[in-house]
Amino acid sequence: MTSDQGMCAVVTGAGGLLGTAIAERLAIDGYRVAVVDIDVDTARQTVDRIESAGGTALAIECDLRDEGQIAAAFASATEAFGPVRALVNNAAIFPLNAFVDTPVEELDETTAINQRAYFIAAQHAARAMIEAGGGVMVNVASIVWHGRWTQMVPYVAAKGAIVATTRALARELGEHGIRVNAVAPGAFKGRGEAQQHPDLEAYEREILGEQALKRRGLPEELAAAVSFLCGDDSSFITGQTLNVDGGWIMS
Ligand SMILES: NC(=O)c1ccc[n+]([C@@H]2O[C@H](COP(=O)([O-])OP(=O)(O)OC[C@H]3O[C@@H](n4cnc5c(N)ncnc54)[C@H](O)[C@@H]3O)[C@@H](O)[C@H]2O)c1
């Protein structure tokens, strides 16, 4: 039995590819998981998978662009499972546009979901964790912030902000026993990839050419890194961003 047993974890975007794997893994670790997503049908599917495996979860419909809905999601999670002890900020959108053609509304929308919502969710979580005497947060960033990718400036900017926010939060919240880390996934197969790369076969060849490991990563492998950062085995690690990318970026 670890300290995770029965505690409340909130995972945003947990109806999506990586969020589902993360929520499932945290349930296996013993958390009771609030599965937050704007798409409540996929959130329910994640809950079904968790419950089928013997875990406990609750689907919460929430548009993370709306501050009030984020507050309501945390209230529902707390009512169901007690104070939030783990937060995984994971939801994001992936718009793809040449910079000169990118409407400013796309920047606003991407920032709202990929950065502003992470901030607001972390505030709700931090207040609960300070009262409880500790907790863990993991922000899902991306390796794109290293700067080799084009036609996605708002996305890259938000992911860089998440890496910086992770460090700032780790510094400020450490005295309360709260650890804050990030994972930076490489390329995992999902809806975002299909939107960004119409020629998926060519993209796959490019990925395998870049990665040190010559195979595609599995969502479960990203979830395992999140599990590590949420668990006691990483008890002296905070403010870090862990690349989970098969050795694509080495810095
Ligand atoms: N898949 C990859 O290869 C990859 C690579 C690098 C980083 N990432 C990051 O991993 C995370 C998850 O990506 P994914 O591939 O699972 O994407 P996905 O599209 O499968 O899942 C994203 C989820 O976020 C939800 N969402 C979107 N807008 C929302 C909103 N306004 N309110 C609430 N929920 C909303 C979607 O409904 C979806 O379920 C993201 O932060 C992404 O940037 C993914």
PDBQT file of the ligand as one rigid body, heavy atoms in Angstrom, charges set to zero:
ROOT
HETATM    1  N1  LIG A 301      -0.068  12.641 -28.670  1.00  0.00    +0.000 N 
HETATM    2  C1  LIG A 301       1.181  13.091 -28.752  1.00  0.00    +0.000 C 
HETATM    3  O1  LIG A 301       2.018  12.550 -29.490  1.00  0.00    +0.000 OA
HETATM    4  C2  LIG A 301       1.633  14.260 -27.909  1.00  0.00    +0.000 A 
HETATM    5  C3  LIG A 301       2.916  14.770 -28.115  1.00  0.00    +0.000 A 
HETATM    6  C4  LIG A 301       3.362  15.826 -27.331  1.00  0.00    +0.000 A 
HETATM    7  C5  LIG A 301       2.530  16.335 -26.348  1.00  0.00    +0.000 A 
HETATM    8  N2  LIG A 301       1.287  15.836 -26.192  1.00  0.00    +0.000 N 
HETATM    9  C6  LIG A 301       0.452  16.420 -25.149  1.00  0.00    +0.000 C 
HETATM   10  O2  LIG A 301      -0.221  15.398 -24.452  1.00  0.00    +0.000 OA
HETATM   11  C7  LIG A 301      -1.478  15.880 -23.998  1.00  0.00    +0.000 C 
HETATM   12  C8  LIG A 301      -2.576  14.935 -24.438  1.00  0.00    +0.000 C 
HETATM   13  O3  LIG A 301      -2.545  14.820 -25.864  1.00  0.00    +0.000 OA
HETATM   14  P1  LIG A 301      -3.361  13.674 -26.643  1.00  0.00    +0.000 P 
HETATM   15  O4  LIG A 301      -2.529  13.249 -27.772  1.00  0.00    +0.000 OA
HETATM   16  O5  LIG A 301      -3.881  12.685 -25.670  1.00  0.00    +0.000 OA
HETATM   17  O6  LIG A 301      -4.555  14.548 -27.233  1.00  0.00    +0.000 OA
HETATM   18  P2  LIG A 301      -6.102  14.181 -27.426  1.00  0.00    +0.000 P 
HETATM   19  O7  LIG A 301      -6.648  15.135 -28.421  1.00  0.00    +0.000 OA
HETATM   20  O8  LIG A 301      -6.275  12.728 -27.664  1.00  0.00    +0.000 OA
HETATM   21  O9  LIG A 301      -6.688  14.513 -25.984  1.00  0.00    +0.000 OA
HETATM   22  C9  LIG A 301      -6.876  15.836 -25.548  1.00  0.00    +0.000 C 
HETATM   23  C10 LIG A 301      -8.138  15.860 -24.722  1.00  0.00    +0.000 C 
HETATM   24  O10 LIG A 301      -8.342  17.214 -24.267  1.00  0.00    +0.000 OA
HETATM   25  C11 LIG A 301      -9.723  17.474 -24.359  1.00  0.00    +0.000 C 
HETATM   26  N3  LIG A 301      -9.985  18.902 -24.476  1.00  0.00    +0.000 N 
HETATM   27  C12 LIG A 301      -9.692  19.702 -25.526  1.00  0.00    +0.000 A 
HETATM   28  N4  LIG A 301     -10.164  20.941 -25.300  1.00  0.00    +0.000 NA
HETATM   29  C13 LIG A 301     -10.747  20.909 -24.077  1.00  0.00    +0.000 A 
HETATM   30  C14 LIG A 301     -11.436  21.878 -23.301  1.00  0.00    +0.000 A 
HETATM   31  N5  LIG A 301     -11.655  23.132 -23.735  1.00  0.00    +0.000 N 
HETATM   32  N6  LIG A 301     -11.899  21.520 -22.084  1.00  0.00    +0.000 NA
HETATM   33  C15 LIG A 301     -11.735  20.249 -21.632  1.00  0.00    +0.000 A 
HETATM   34  N7  LIG A 301     -11.111  19.284 -22.336  1.00  0.00    +0.000 NA
HETATM   35  C16 LIG A 301     -10.629  19.626 -23.551  1.00  0.00    +0.000 A 
HETATM   36  C17 LIG A 301     -10.193  16.728 -25.606  1.00  0.00    +0.000 C 
HETATM   37  O11 LIG A 301     -11.608  16.518 -25.597  1.00  0.00    +0.000 OA
HETATM   38  C18 LIG A 301      -9.373  15.462 -25.524  1.00  0.00    +0.000 C 
HETATM   39  O12 LIG A 301     -10.081  14.423 -24.869  1.00  0.00    +0.000 OA
HETATM   40  C19 LIG A 301      -1.591  17.310 -24.530  1.00  0.00    +0.000 C 
HETATM   41  O13 LIG A 301      -1.174  18.215 -23.541  1.00  0.00    +0.000 OA
HETATM   42  C20 LIG A 301      -0.624  17.318 -25.682  1.00  0.00    +0.000 C 
HETATM   43  O14 LIG A 301      -0.145  18.614 -25.970  1.00  0.00    +0.000 OA
HETATM   44  C21 LIG A 301       0.818  14.809 -26.950  1.00  0.00    +0.000 A 
ENDROOT
TORSDOF 0
